[in-house]
Amino acid sequence: MSAQTSTFNTGRPVYISDGSRTPFLRARGKPGPFHAADLAFQAGRVLLFRQPFAAQVLDQVVLGCVMPGPDEANIARVVALRLGCGDRVPAWTVQRNCASGMQAIDCAARDIAAGHSDLVLAGGVEAMSHAPLLFGNAMTGWLGTLHNARTPIKKLKAMAAFRPAHLKPVISLLRGLTDPIVGLSMGQTAEILAHRFDISREQMDAYALRSHQRLAGAMRDGHLDEIEVMYDYHGRFHAADDGLREDSSMEKLAKLKPAFDRPFGSVTAGNSAQITDGAAWLLMASEDAVRKYELPVLGELKDSAWAGLNPAEMGLGPVHAMAPILARNHLDSGDIDYWEINEAFAAQVQACLLAWQDERFCVDVLGMNGAFRAIDEECLNVDGGAIAIGHPVGASGARILLHLVKTLQRTGGRRGIASLCIGGGQGGAMLVERVD
């Protein structure tokens, strides 16, 4: 195991004071109603409005995003200015694929622990439905030649060189979800894990169905109060995650065809995370800021870890990142009250659960002394996960941490771990504790 690790309890305490997110909106084959900056703005506007300090008091704004639009260069700065933070509050954008939102929180926490900041707005955003279609090199070269042609004859010659094949688009979303080193899509890496850990199609579908059922229960019981209503430019409002399939069943899931390894695979659209638009923010604060502004505290961020692994098995990233956190804090699975492991694929989460309690894997791969106790699935993704909610890649790391601290507050639990697998062969995890 290769891991870069860090603890925050060696410096100043780092608190999560508040947070909010947008509803996660499923992509429906065309650009959704919100650009990424719109999503982040609407999630942050209400959050900052209810604070006892002005937005200009923030020390910085950090935002994770994988695919900002062409008008959203350094999207963190664009959003910070729209939120009224003013010219003097610096803002910067981070990118660690699926964990970009968690990376933003990690950056904020490090600065607070080191005494460089007291109040930081940190989170993540993604508008996956707005991922652009690109021209290939042939079209780009042809346009360059046409632009540089200075005489009518040269222009006609350049135009004659055009071929219809030049118009074949490059689908940036598909390219972004494919690892260029191993040449595998993220879904294909999930198929590898399903084969390695002997996870059946029926097991995957049962896990996916449970994700939808738990989200439906969370909506019914009011467990998603971190969601802020959004209004689009056509006067419509969006108040809830719209990827939920309340009518899902094992029979319906069984009818779906393999999406990544046809015709023999087991990973389908039904047991994979949905392509989604959304944003999530957390307000991070030092102890000084909590006292000065009399801020509430949802939780204290205690530790984080980042790990690298084989990109072909990137789905095991949570195991690689969670293991050092538990080891150096002298904890086992029973010491964690709630877990949030991002559901990129049902097979990926199930593989993590199996690897976690596999002694050979933990000793030979992770370098541990033995396996961990099994994770109680009744305490894992208790209100559903990305299979039902969706996975806007830049936002998910912030969403799962925000919901984790909300869950600890609601239930009175003490400790929680949030973790994600990361395209390219990495894993990220954070340990948080409830604060009364």
C-alpha positions, 0 to 999 in steps of 0.5 A: 500500500502506498499512502500519503497520510495526515492528521489534523489533531497535531495542530489546531482543531478543525470543525465543520460548522454548517453545510448545504447542498443542491438536489442532485439532478440526473442527466437526461441526455441533454444539458441540465438546467444549471451550469456548474457555477449556478449549482455552487452559487445556489447551494452556497447562497443560502448557507452564507445568508444564515451565518452571523458574519458577512461573506467577506469575512471568509479567509478563502474559498476552495472548490473541487471540480473536474469539468468546469465550463469554458466560462468557469475558469477557476470556478471557485473564484467565479462562484466566490465573487457571485456569492458576495465574498468580495475582491479580497477573499482568495478562491481556488479550484482543486481536482482529484477526480471523484474526490475533488470535493473531499480534496477541497475540504482537506485543503481547507482543514490543513490551513485551519490546523496550521493557523493560516485560516479561521473560516473557509468555505469548501466543497465540490460541484459538477455539471456532468450533463454539460460535459462538452463535445469536442472536435478531434485533431483532424477537424482542429487542424483543418480549421487552423489551415482554413484560418491561416489561408490568406488568399482566395485560392488557398482558402478554396484549397483548404475548404476542399480538404474538408471531410465529413469524418472531421465532424466526428465528436470526441465525447469528453465525458466518456474520455474522462471516465476512462483511465488512459494508463490501463485503457479501461473505463471505470465500469470495466474496473468494477467488472474486474473487482466483481470477478476477483471477489466473485460478486454475482449480478444478483448481489449487485442488483440487490445492493442497488435496490437497497440504495433506492429503498434507503433514499426513499426512506430518508426522503420520507423521514426528513433525513436530507435537510442539508438540501436547499431548493434551487430555482432555474431560469424558467421559474421551476423549482428543484427540491429533491434528488431526482434519480430515485426509482421508487418502483425499482425491483429485482425483476426490473434490474435483472432486465438491464443489459451489461453496460461495460462488458457485453454480453457477459458482464454484470455491471449495468446502468441499474447497479452503477452510479448515475450521471448527475449534476450537483454541488455541496459546501461545508463551512470549515472553522477554527476554534477561534472562529467558533467562539468569536461568531458563536457558531454551531459545530456539527463535527470535528475533522480528526484525520484524513488519508490519501492512497494510491493503488492499481488503476485497474482496481481503483474501486478498492481505493476506500480500503487503502485509504481507510485502513491507515486511519483506523490503524493510527487511531487504534480503532477497529470497525466496531468503533465507527458508528456510521460509514459513507462509502461512495457508491460508484458501483455496487460491485465496487462497494461490495468488493471493499467490504469483502477486502476489508475482512480478508486477512490475506488482502489486509496483510499482503496488500495493505501491510496490516497485521490482520483483517478488520472486523466486518463493516455492519451494513446497517451502518453503511450509507444508511440513507442511500448512496450514489446509485440512487442519489447520483455521483456528480464527480466533483461534488460527491466527496463533499456530499458524503462528508456533510451527510455523515456529520448530519447523521451523527448529529441526528442519531447521537453517534460518535465517529464516522468515516467517509471514503471514495474510490478515485479514477486513476487508482486512488482512494480518499478517506476522512474520520470525523467525530460529533461535537456536542 
